[in-house]
């Protein structure tokens, strides 16, 4: 940021329910979580992300 601080120190990053395109992307790369392993981590443009099954469905966030 222009003031020398990191955005992650100031902003709150929240996850989201995965869109169908995100689900297909994870499935195509064999990264979709399973019932046995409900959480998986992956990198998107160098940023670590986490995908996990929750009650709402597949949840994706940029918090590994």
MMTF fields as JSON, N, C-alpha, C and O atoms, coordinates in Angstrom:
{
  "mmtfVersion": "1.0.0",
  "mmtfProducer": "UNKNOWN",
  "numBonds": 255,
  "numAtoms": 256,
  "numGroups": 64,
  "numChains": 1,
  "numModels": 1,
  "chainsPerModel": [1],
  "groupsPerChain": [64],
  "chainIdList": ["A"],
  "bondAtomList": [4, 2, 8, 6, 12, 10, 16, 14, 20, 18, 24, 22, 28, 26, 32, 30, 36, 34, 40, 38, 44, 42, 48, 46, 52, 50, 56, 54, 60, 58, 64, 62, 68, 66, 72, 70, 76, 74, 80, 78, 84, 82, 88, 86, 92, 90, 96, 94, 100, 98, 104, 102, 108, 106, 112, 110, 116, 114, 120, 118, 124, 122, 128, 126, 132, 130, 136, 134, 140, 138, 144, 142, 148, 146, 152, 150, 156, 154, 160, 158, 164, 162, 168, 166, 172, 170, 176, 174, 180, 178, 184, 182, 188, 186, 192, 190, 196, 194, 200, 198, 204, 202, 208, 206, 212, 210, 216, 214, 220, 218, 224, 222, 228, 226, 232, 230, 236, 234, 240, 238, 244, 242, 248, 246, 252, 250],
  "bondOrderList": [1, 1, 1, 1, 1, 1, 1, 1, 1, 1, 1, 1, 1, 1, 1, 1, 1, 1, 1, 1, 1, 1, 1, 1, 1, 1, 1, 1, 1, 1, 1, 1, 1, 1, 1, 1, 1, 1, 1, 1, 1, 1, 1, 1, 1, 1, 1, 1, 1, 1, 1, 1, 1, 1, 1, 1, 1, 1, 1, 1, 1, 1, 1],
  "groupList": [{"groupName": "UNK", "atomNameList": ["N", "CA", "C", "O"], "elementList": ["N", "C", "C", "O"], "formalChargeList": [0, 0, 0, 0], "bondAtomList": [1, 0, 2, 1, 3, 2], "bondOrderList": [1, 1, 2], "singleLetterCode": "X", "chemCompType": "L-PEPTIDE LINKING"}],
  "groupTypeList": [0, 0, 0, 0, 0, 0, 0, 0, 0, 0, 0, 0, 0, 0, 0, 0, 0, 0, 0, 0, 0, 0, 0, 0, 0, 0, 0, 0, 0, 0, 0, 0, 0, 0, 0, 0, 0, 0, 0, 0, 0, 0, 0, 0, 0, 0, 0, 0, 0, 0, 0, 0, 0, 0, 0, 0, 0, 0, 0, 0, 0, 0, 0, 0],
  "groupIdList": [1, 2, 3, 4, 5, 6, 7, 8, 9, 10, 11, 12, 13, 14, 15, 16, 17, 18, 19, 20, 21, 22, 23, 24, 25, 26, 27, 28, 29, 30, 31, 32, 33, 34, 35, 36, 37, 38, 39, 40, 41, 42, 43, 44, 45, 46, 47, 48, 49, 50, 51, 52, 53, 54, 55, 56, 57, 58, 59, 60, 61, 62, 63, 64],
  "secStructList": [7, 6, 6, 1, 7, 7, 2, 2, 2, 2, 7, 7, 7, 7, 7, 3, 3, 7, 7, 2, 2, 2, 2, 2, 2, 2, 2, 2, 6, 6, 7, 7, 7, 7, 1, 1, 1, 7, 3, 3, 3, 3, 3, 3, 6, 6, 3, 3, 3, 3, 3, 3, 3, 3, 6, 6, 3, 3, 3, 3, 3, 1, 7, 7],
  "xCoordList": [0.848, 0.0, 0.893, 2.073, 0.335, 1.112, 1.738, 2.781, 1.112, 1.628, 2.673, 3.112, 3.078, 4.109, 3.575, 4.339, 2.294, 1.692, 1.277, 1.076, 1.156, 0.656, -0.86, -1.437, -1.492, -2.953, -3.482, -4.515, -2.777, -3.275, -3.273, -3.968, -2.502, -2.494, -3.697, -4.042, -4.335, -5.437, -6.786, -7.823, -6.779, -8.017, -8.383, -7.528, -9.657, -10.147, -10.517, -11.399, -9.842, -10.128, -11.089, -10.825, -12.186, -13.153, -13.264, -13.033, -13.606, -13.791, -15.148, -15.936, -15.409, -16.676, -17.046, -16.193, -18.333, -18.769, -18.288, -18.455, -17.703, -17.098, -18.146, -19.226, -17.802, -18.641, -18.448, -17.436, -19.403, -19.253, -17.941, -17.341, -17.489, -16.23, -15.043, -14.105, -15.077, -13.997, -13.984, -12.92, -15.16, -15.257, -14.686, -13.934, -15.042, -14.526, -13.02, -12.333, -12.49, -11.051, -10.34, -9.335, -10.855, -10.262, -10.388, -9.453, -11.539, -11.76, -10.818, -10.266, -10.627, -9.757, -8.289, -7.527, -7.9, -6.52, -6.381, -5.333, -7.429, -7.463, -7.155, -6.414, -7.729, -7.534, -8.818, -8.814, -9.895, -11.165, -11.097, -10.662, -11.522, -11.524, -12.49, -13.45, -12.221, -13.061, -13.679, -13.413, -14.489, -15.064, -13.983, -14.069, -12.972, -11.877, -10.961, -10.505, -10.69, -9.827, -10.656, -10.67, -11.341, -12.308, -11.676, -12.379, -10.365, -9.673, -8.472, -7.764, -8.244, -7.053, -6.499, -7.248, -5.213, -4.603, -4.001, -3.574, -3.973, -3.423, -2.979, -3.322, -2.217, -1.725, -2.368, -2.418, -2.86, -3.458, -2.722, -2.841, -1.966, -1.142, -0.171, 0.101, 0.346, 1.31, 0.71, 1.444, -0.605, -1.289, -1.856, -2.63, -1.479, -2.018, -3.513, -3.983, -4.236, -5.681, -6.008, -5.212, -7.184, -7.698, -9.109, -9.91, -9.394, -10.743, -11.204, -10.467, -12.407, -12.927, -14.434, -15.123, -14.927, -16.367, -16.924, -16.418, -17.967, -18.695, -20.175, -20.552, -21.011, -22.444, -23.006, -23.923, -22.447, -22.957, -22.531, -23.109, -21.533, -20.982, -19.478, -18.862, -18.884, -17.444, -17.069, -17.586, -16.19, -15.803, -14.352, -13.497, -14.052, -12.689, -12.261, -13.005, -11.062, -10.527, -9.042, -8.408, -8.49, -7.069, -6.294, -5.264, -6.778, -6.091, -5.714, -6.58, -4.437, -4.05, -4.201, -3.915],
  "yCoordList": [-1.173, 0.0, 1.236, 1.162, 2.34, 3.567, 4.026, 4.68, 3.69, 4.137, 3.185, 3.374, 2.174, 1.239, 0.065, -0.838, 0.049, -1.07, -2.157, -1.896, -3.353, -4.453, -4.493, -4.247, -4.802, -4.855, -5.864, -5.635, -6.98, -8.011, -7.541, -8.122, -6.496, -5.949, -5.055, -4.798, -4.581, -3.638, -4.212, -3.803, -5.147, -5.666, -6.998, -7.718, -7.309, -8.619, -9.387, -8.976, -10.498, -11.329, -12.431, -13.163, -12.537, -13.585, -14.543, -14.171, -15.735, -16.731, -16.589, -15.713, -17.449, -17.432, -18.84, -19.72, -19.037, -20.305, -20.359, -19.399, -21.46, -21.581, -21.505, -22.087, -20.779, -20.7, -21.982, -22.666, -22.304, -23.519, -23.547, -24.612, -22.411, -22.377, -22.715, -23.383, -22.259, -22.584, -24.07, -24.684, -24.643, -26.071, -26.874, -27.825, -26.495, -27.201, -27.034, -27.975, -25.863, -25.641, -26.564, -27.184, -26.658, -27.542, -29.004, -29.788, -29.358, -30.735, -31.079, -32.178, -30.162, -30.396, -30.553, -31.229, -29.937, -30.051, -31.095, -31.197, -31.867, -32.913, -32.35, -32.956, -31.187, -30.537, -30.456, -29.901, -30.991, -30.909, -31.734, -32.885, -31.161, -31.942, -33.124, -33.097, -34.142, -35.342, -35.522, -34.737, -36.535, -36.817, -37.227, -36.913, -37.923, -38.371, -37.214, -37.122, -36.334, -35.162, -33.932, -33.497, -33.379, -32.308, -30.958, -30.033, -30.831, -29.567, -29.813, -30.806, -28.917, -28.969, -27.558, -26.585, -27.444, -26.142, -26.125, -27.157, -24.951, -24.788, -23.341, -22.478, -23.092, -21.746, -21.232, -21.941, -20.009, -19.364, -18.049, -17.127, -17.959, -16.786, -16.487, -15.326, -17.535, -17.381, -17.113, -17.009, -16.998, -16.729, -18.045, -18.709, -18.424, -19.674, -19.56, -18.545, -20.604, -20.681, -21.998, -22.936, -22.037, -23.256, -23.493, -22.565, -24.732, -25.132, -26.2, -27.14, -26.053, -27.05, -27.151, -26.186, -28.343, -28.57, -28.102, -28.472, -27.289, -26.84, -27.069, -27.57, -26.709, -26.926, -26.215, -26.719, -25.02, -24.233, -24.792, -24.44, -25.653, -26.192, -26.065, -26.037, -25.99, -25.859, -24.398, -23.48, -24.201, -22.883, -22.642, -23.477, -21.511, -21.192, -19.893, -18.913, -19.883, -18.661, -18.561, -19.545, -17.377, -17.202, -17.242, -16.582, -18.001, -18.268, -19.744, -20.598, -20.054, -21.472, -22.165, -23.357],
  "zCoordList": [0.0, 0.0, 0.0, 0.343, -0.377, -0.514, 0.799, 0.793, 1.921, 3.214, 3.788, 4.923, 3.038, 3.489, 4.284, 4.626, 4.585, 5.314, 4.329, 3.142, 4.83, 4.008, 4.096, 5.156, 2.99, 2.957, 3.966, 4.595, 4.122, 5.041, 6.49, 7.323, 6.806, 8.161, 8.413, 9.566, 7.363, 7.48, 7.068, 7.592, 6.143, 5.586, 6.21, 6.725, 6.156, 6.583, 5.324, 4.569, 5.106, 3.94, 4.369, 5.322, 3.667, 3.978, 2.808, 1.658, 3.104, 2.063, 1.419, 1.776, 0.48, -0.224, -0.63, -0.744, -0.848, -1.402, -2.843, -3.594, -3.223, -4.548, -5.646, -5.546, -6.685, -7.876, -8.688, -8.536, -9.538, -10.353, -11.146, -11.292, -11.656, -12.406, -11.507, -11.945, -10.254, -9.319, -9.004, -8.919, -8.831, -8.548, -9.715, -9.504, -10.948, -12.119, -12.244, -12.644, -11.913, -11.952, -10.969, -11.316, -9.748, -8.743, -9.153, -8.987, -9.684, -10.125, -11.28, -11.313, -12.222, -13.356, -12.964, -13.655, -11.869, -11.387, -10.293, -9.655, -10.077, -9.047, -7.663, -6.888, -7.36, -6.065, -5.247, -4.148, -5.755, -5.052, -3.766, -3.795, -2.644, -1.408, -1.505, -2.275, -0.72, -0.711, 0.669, 1.58, 0.821, 2.144, 3.129, 4.316, 2.645, 3.52, 3.893, 5.033, 2.937, 3.176, 2.82, 1.668, 3.807, 3.561, 3.232, 2.825, 3.4, 3.135, 2.241, 2.404, 1.305, 0.464, 0.311, 0.396, 0.09, -0.142, -1.541, -2.059, -2.138, -3.477, -3.639, -2.831, -4.688, -4.963, -6.235, -7.241, -6.197, -7.356, -7.578, -6.772, -8.664, -8.954, -7.819, -7.513, -7.202, -6.126, -4.763, -3.78, -4.676, -3.409, -2.875, -3.564, -1.658, -1.106, -0.805, -0.292, -1.128, -0.877, -0.179, -0.172, 0.396, 1.029, 0.504, 0.399, 0.183, -0.217, 0.768, 1.064, 1.265, 2.207, 2.1, 1.771, 2.386, 2.403, 3.733, 4.792, 3.675, 4.858, 4.601, 3.542, 5.558, 5.395, 4.17, 3.521, 3.848, 2.725, 1.378, 0.35, 1.374, 0.142, 0.155, 1.22, -1.014, -1.109, -0.818, -1.455, 0.123, 0.606, 0.228, 0.523, -0.423, -0.858, -0.205, -0.215, 0.364, 0.957, 0.672, 0.293, 0.854, 0.623, 1.923, 2.06, 2.863, 4.118, 4.144, 4.336, 3.953, 3.902, 5.247, 5.363]
}
